[in-house]
Amino acid sequence: HVQLVESGGGSVQAGGSLRLSCAASGYIDRYYTMAWFRQAPGKEREGVAAVYTGGGDSYYADSVKGRFTISRDSVTNTVYLQMNSLKPEDTDMYYCAATRGEIFGSSYYYLKYFEYTYWGQGTQVTVS
């Protein structure tokens, strides 16, 4: 079993930056796909960014490309989401997610919630 704990959320003015962290613990091996999702009440969980730890590619929603960057620290099993140029529409609860191995098929599937097995409790981001 894998546990994911997010941190780093908060309130920021439009144009500002935040960095979210997701610490993974439990049975962790080398090859995982890690991702960040966000969700507003009553809306579907939206994929924001994803990365496969066994390769170098990362995947982003069009709405955050050029502003958000996903990265990972393989020593501490931590995944980060650096969010720059934040907009009010980025306000949401942000969730870290993980699944073992690579997600096969097109890059479309990297940002789909049903591909992920493990989820954190979420951290709130508010942009005003």
HUCOR-V704635 format. One record per residue. N is the residue number from 1. RES is the residue in one letter. SS is DSSP state (A for helix, B for strand, O for the rest). PHI is phi in whole degrees, -180 to 180 (NA if undefined). D_FIRST is the distance of its C-alpha to the first C-alpha in Angstrom with 2 decimals. Layout:
BEGIN
N/RES/SS/PHI/D_FIRST ; N/RES/SS/PHI/D_FIRST
END
This chain:
BEGIN
1/H/O/NA/0.00 ; 2/V/B/-122/3.80 ; 3/Q/B/-111/6.80 ; 4/L/B/-124/10.16 ; 5/V/B/-128/13.47 ; 6/E/B/-92/16.73 ; 7/S/B/-155/20.16 ; 8/G/O/105/23.66 ; 9/G/O/-71/24.89 ; 10/G/B/164/28.37 ; 11/S/B/-109/31.85 ; 12/V/B/-149/33.99 ; 13/Q/O/-81/37.26 ; 14/A/O/-55/37.67 ; 15/G/O/93/37.87 ; 16/G/O/-83/35.62 ; 17/S/O/-132/32.31 ; 18/L/B/-143/28.87 ; 19/R/B/-124/25.87 ; 20/L/B/-93/22.38 ; 21/S/B/-124/19.52 ; 22/C/B/-135/15.76 ; 23/A/B/-95/13.91 ; 24/A/B/-102/10.43 ; 25/S/B/-141/8.60 ; 26/G/B/101/5.84 ; 27/Y/O/-81/5.73 ; 28/I/O/-116/8.48 ; 29/D/O/-110/11.35 ; 30/R/O/-78/14.64 ; 31/Y/O/-117/14.58 ; 32/Y/B/-137/13.01 ; 33/T/B/-106/14.91 ; 34/M/B/-117/14.85 ; 35/A/B/-151/17.14 ; 36/W/B/-118/18.94 ; 37/F/B/-123/20.17 ; 38/R/B/-141/22.70 ; 39/Q/B/-153/23.97 ; 40/A/O/-101/27.10 ; 41/P/O/-55/27.73 ; 42/G/O/80/28.73 ; 43/K/O/-117/27.82 ; 44/E/O/-72/25.29 ; 45/R/O/-67/22.41 ; 46/E/B/-107/23.92 ; 47/G/B/-72/22.42 ; 48/V/B/-107/23.87 ; 49/A/B/-158/22.66 ; 50/A/B/-148/20.20 ; 51/V/B/-149/19.87 ; 52/Y/B/-98/18.57 ; 53/T/O/-70/17.77 ; 54/G/O/-87/19.51 ; 55/G/O/-139/22.71 ; 56/G/O/-104/24.97 ; 57/D/O/-83/25.22 ; 58/S/B/-129/24.27 ; 59/Y/B/-133/25.00 ; 60/Y/B/-136/26.56 ; 61/A/O/-69/27.93 ; 62/D/O/-57/31.71 ; 63/S/O/-68/32.02 ; 64/V/O/-120/30.42 ; 65/K/O/-58/31.61 ; 66/G/O/86/33.62 ; 67/R/O/-116/32.35 ; 68/F/B/-108/28.59 ; 69/T/B/-137/26.87 ; 70/I/B/-98/23.23 ; 71/S/B/-148/22.46 ; 72/R/B/-144/19.81 ; 73/D/B/-117/19.82 ; 74/S/O/-72/18.05 ; 75/V/O/-74/18.82 ; 76/T/O/-100/17.11 ; 77/N/O/53/14.40 ; 78/T/B/-121/16.20 ; 79/V/B/-114/17.54 ; 80/Y/B/-118/20.84 ; 81/L/B/-129/23.03 ; 82/Q/B/-86/26.66 ; 83/M/B/-116/28.72 ; 84/N/O/-115/32.48 ; 85/S/O/49/35.45 ; 86/L/O/-66/33.60 ; 87/K/O/-121/35.26 ; 88/P/A/-56/35.35 ; 89/E/A/-73/33.68 ; 90/D/A/-83/30.55 ; 91/T/O/-64/30.10 ; 92/D/B/-173/26.83 ; 93/M/B/-86/23.45 ; 94/Y/B/-107/21.25 ; 95/Y/B/-121/17.56 ; 96/C/B/-92/15.15 ; 97/A/B/-140/13.03 ; 98/A/B/-148/11.07 ; 99/T/B/-149/10.73 ; 100/R/B/-72/10.68 ; 101/G/O/78/14.29 ; 102/E/O/-93/17.49 ; 103/I/O/-93/18.72 ; 104/F/O/-92/21.86 ; 105/G/O/104/25.01 ; 106/S/O/-77/26.84 ; 107/S/A/-62/25.71 ; 108/Y/A/-48/25.99 ; 109/Y/A/-75/22.56 ; 110/Y/A/-65/20.83 ; 111/L/A/-111/21.80 ; 112/K/O/-108/20.94 ; 113/Y/A/-63/18.26 ; 114/F/A/-73/17.64 ; 115/E/A/-84/16.37 ; 116/Y/O/-111/13.18 ; 117/T/O/-97/9.88 ; 118/Y/B/-112/8.40 ; 119/W/B/-137/11.12 ; 120/G/O/-86/12.56 ; 121/Q/O/-85/15.28 ; 122/G/O/100/18.10 ; 123/T/B/-140/21.11 ; 124/Q/B/-84/24.68 ; 125/V/B/-120/27.16 ; 126/T/B/-126/30.79 ; 127/V/B/-118/33.62 ; 128/S/O/-122/37.16
END
